[in-house]
Amino acid sequence: MKKFKIFLLSLVLLATTSCTTYVKEDKKNIVYEKTGQTITANILCKPEDKELLELYEKHNKSLKVKLEDLPSCANFHLNSIKYSSLWESIFVKPIAWIIIKLGVLVKNYGLAVILVTLLIRLIMVPITKKSTMQQQNIKKAQPELARIERKYANKQDTDSMMAKSQEMMMVYKKYNINPISGCLLAFIQLPLFFAFLEAINRVPAIFEGTFLPFLHNIKYELPLGMTPLVGISKGYYIYIVLIALIILTTYFSFKLTQDASANNEQMSQMKMMTNFMLIMISIASLSLPTAIALYWIVNSAFGIIQTWIIKKVNERRK
């Protein structure tokens, strides 16, 4: 278990050492004022928006790869540009390539982000289903686990601790509970989560379009690179709906995945942590570009629906 945690930590460190970097001037990030988007330095392809391209040309020396050496986003291939990171080659570039190709096919990068999000979640269904079932099994086993905790509450000697551990393992076996399964889910989800955000951040074309172009009104089209803070300041009040969806899907996602085995004290701590996280995410949502907000909402909503279905099916089997 300890080795697994070390491996997982190493994977997270690998991801974060190759993460998005931003163009800076006088140690400050450069922001595209039109959308509020922070300009990425290690982009994978060349911007097409005229104003954005001019901004990149102005800061060409700050880029990891010069603009003239970058392909257009529509012509991006897995071997188009070489970054030294293994993380980028295995995870980031393939996801970016899929989003780009789908975006060109459906002529909407916002829809492409949603489709790739759903594709990844569908691939993950067997694992997330198993994790949810584990939570349900823990809930069933909770009375017996609580009884064991009470039985050994005041016993700290080695023999008692070993007996307690053996009794708990028997309960785990009885209800088919594997404590490592939660770590397995995190092991798979974390790199995909980081890679997806990286891919979105590093493809300028994703931020250049709008999600709802058929509305023919910029106030409602949801520009994919625009942040809610900039959108609302321009009178695009549809971004209030976007923020509300982020908060609601996050809240219900947390609520449905709370640890069923937790006692009252732990539940109180989880509630406090959930409220804190909701406040932080609410603040962070103000500066999330629409493309990333769409990923967040769809990813959370899929998880909510999947968990709800699994719980209902499990209840009918009782």
N, C-alpha and C positions, 0 to 999 in steps of 0.2 A: 504493500500500500504506500509505504514511504517512497519507494523508487518511482511508483506511478505518479505521485504528487510532484516529485522532482522533475520527471519527464514533462509533465503538464506545464510546470513553471518555465521550463526551458523553451517549450513551444511558444508560450506567451511572450517570453523575452525575444525570441526569434522574430515574432510578428512585430513587436513594438520597435525593434531596432531597424526595421525596414519600412517604417510607416511614412505617411504623407509628410513632406516638408513644404514650407511655405516661403514665398518670395518676400524678402525683407528689405527695408530701407531704413537706415539709422536704427537698426535692431527692432523695428516695428513691422508687423505683417502688413503687406499691401492688400487693400480691399477694393474690389470692383464696386464702386459706389452705386452703379446702376442696379445691382442686385443684392449687395451686401456680402457677396461671396468672397472668401479669403483666397487669394491667388496661390495655386499649388505650384511648387518649383519642380517636382519630379513627375510631370505629366507624361502620358504615354503617347499622345498624338497632338497635332497642331490645332489650335482654335480656329474657327471659321468666322465667328462674329467679328465684324470689323473693329469695333471699339475695344473688345477684349484682346484681339490680336495686337492692336497698337500698344496696349498696356503691357503685353508680354514682350513685344519688341523693345520697348523702353527698358525693360529689366532683363533682357536676354542673357546678360552675363551672370545673372543670379540663378539661372536654370541649371538643372543637373545635366540636361542634354540640350544643346542649342536648337533653336526653332528650325533652322534650315536642315537639321538632321532628323527632324521628326516627320513621320508620315501624316497625311490627313487622317482624321478619325475613321472615315468610311473605308480607307485602305489599310487600316491597321491589321497586322498579322502577329502571331505569337513570336515570330523571329524578327519583327520590324525594328525593334530597339533592344539593346542589351543593357540590362542593369545587373549589377554584380550579385544581388541578393538571391539566394535559393528560394526564399519565401515568395518573392515577386514572380519568379519563373514558374513555380509550382501552383500557386494559389491566385495571386492578384491578376496577372496577365490573362490567364484562361477565362476567369470570370468577366473581366473587362471585355475580352474578345466576344464572348457570348452575348453580353448586353449590347455591344455595338452592332453585331450582326442582326440581332432581333430588332433593334431600333431602326436599322435600315429597312428591314423586311416589313415591319408594321408601321413605319414612318412616324414613330412616336417613342422617344427614349423613356418617357415616363411610364408608358405601358410596358416597355421592355424591362424596366426595373421591376415592375410588379410581376411580370411573367417569370423572370429569373428567380425572384423571391419565392414565388409559389413552387417553382421547379425544385429548388433546394429544399423547401419544407416538405414536399412530397417524397423526395429521396430520403429525408430524415424520419418519415412517418414510422417505420418499424422500430427505430430507436426511441423516439419520443413517446410512442405508444407504450413501449415496455416501461419507460420511466414513470408514466402516468399510472400504469397498472401497479407499479411498485408502491406508489403513494397510496393507492387504494388498499393494497394489501397491508401496508403499515397501519392504516386507519383501523382495519379489522383486528390487527394484532395489538393495538394500543392498550386495551384492558389488561392483557396478559403481561405486556411489557411494564405497565404501570405497577402491576402486582409484584413483579420481580424487583422493581426499584424500591418499593416500600419494604419488601422482605429484607433487602440488604442495605437499607438506608443508613444504619448506624454501625455497619461492619466494614472495616477498612483493611483487615488482615489479608494476607496473600491467598489463603485457602478460600475465604469468602469471595474475594474478587474473581478467583478462577471459577468457583461454582456459579457465580452470577453470570460470568461470561458464557459458560457452557449452557446455562438455562436460556439465556437470550438467544444463543445460536440455535438451540432447539426450536424456539418460537419462530425465528427467521426461516428455518427449514420447513416448519409446519405450514407457514403462509407463503412460501416460495419468495422470500425477500433476499435480495442481494445488495448489501450496503455499497458495493463498488459501482453499481449501475448509474448512480447519480454522477459520479466522477467521470464515467464513460461518456455520458451525455455532454458534460461540460467540455471534455477533451475533444469532442467532435464539433460542438457548436462554436466554441471560442474562435478557432482558426477561420471557420467559415464566416463568422460575424465580422472579424477584423478584415478579412480579405474582401468581403463584399463592400464594406465602407471604403476601403482603399481603392477598389476598382471604380467606384462612383466618383470619388474625389479626384481621380487622376485622368479622367476622360472629359476634356472640355466640352465635347459635343453634347454630353448628357445635360449640361447646365445651360446650353444655348437655346433649347426649344421650350415649348410650353406643354403642359399636361392636357389641357382642354382647349385646343386651338379651334375646334368647331364652334365655340361660343362667340368667336369673332369680337371679343371685348377683353382687352388686356386686364381689366379689373377682375375678371373671373377665369381667365385662362390658366392661372397658376404657372408662371415662369419657373422652370425647373431649377434655376440657379438662385432664385430669389429667396431671401430669408423672411419669415413672418414679420420681423421687426421693421425691415425696409418696406415690405408689402403694405403693412397697416399704416405706416407713415405716409404712403402714397395714396391711401384711401382704398386699398384693395382688401376690403373687410372679409373676403372669403377666407383669408388666412386665420381669422378667429376660429372658423370651423376646423381648419387644419390643426390648430393647437389643441382644440377641444378633443379631436379624435386621437391625437397622440396621448393626451392625459388619460382619456377614458380607456383606451385599449391597454395602456400600461397598467392602470389600476386593476382592471379585471384580470389581466395576465398575472399580476402579483397575487391577487386574491385566490385565483384558482390553483396556483402552484405552491401555496403555503404548506409547510411541513405538517402533515397530519399527525405525526407522532409527538408534536411539541406539547409541553405542559403549559399551565396558565402563565407562568413567568416568561417562558420562551415565546408564547403567543403575544404577550404584551410587548416584548422586545421586538418581535417581527413586525407588529403593527406600527411601532415607533419608527423602525427602519423603513417600512413601506411608505409612511407619510413623509419621511425625510427624502427618500428617493423620488417620490412624486413631486415634491417641491423643487428638487434639483433638476429633474427632467422637464418640468414646466418652464423653468428659467432657461435651460439649455435649448428647448424647442423654439425659442425666439430667434436663435441664430442658426437653426438647421436649414440648409437649402431644401427646397421642395422635394427634390429627387431622393434625398436621404430620409426626409419625413415620410414619403410614400413607402419606402422600404420598411421603416419602423412600424407604421400603422398596419401594413399588410402582414408583416411577420408576426406581430402581436395578435392580430385578429385571427390569423390561421391557428395559432397556438391555443387561443381561447376556444374556438369552435371545436378543434380536435379534442381538447381536454374535456369539454362539456359532453361531446358525443361518447367518448370512452367511459366517462362516469355514468352516463345514462344506461349504456349497454351493460356495464358492470352491475348497476343496481337491479336491472331486470333479471339478471342471472342469480340473484340471491334467493 
